[in-house]
Amino acid sequence: MVTVIKRGSTNEQIKAELDRHDKKRKKKGIELSKYLGSINLKEDPLKLQKKWRNEWE
């Protein structure tokens, strides 16, 4: 998407045009905050990761 800002535009016009552009832009990705705190681990995550990686050897 392209936003054209003409010479002589005021700061208010530029801000309004950029705000309109931001509202049209689609957000990428997923909202990860809903998964925050959903896993309770008893061990250190780094130790678990190393253990799981060593299972393939």
Contacts in CASP RR format, 6 or more apart in sequence:
PFRMAT RR
TARGET T0000
AUTHOR 0000-0000-0000
METHOD contacts of the structure
MODEL  1
MVTVIKRGSTNEQIKAELDRHDKKRKKKGIELSKYLGSINLKEDPLKLQK
KWRNEWE
1 21 0 8 1.000
1 24 0 8 1.000
1 25 0 8 1.000
3 17 0 8 1.000
3 18 0 8 1.000
3 21 0 8 1.000
5 14 0 8 1.000
5 17 0 8 1.000
9 17 0 8 1.000
41 48 0 8 1.000
END
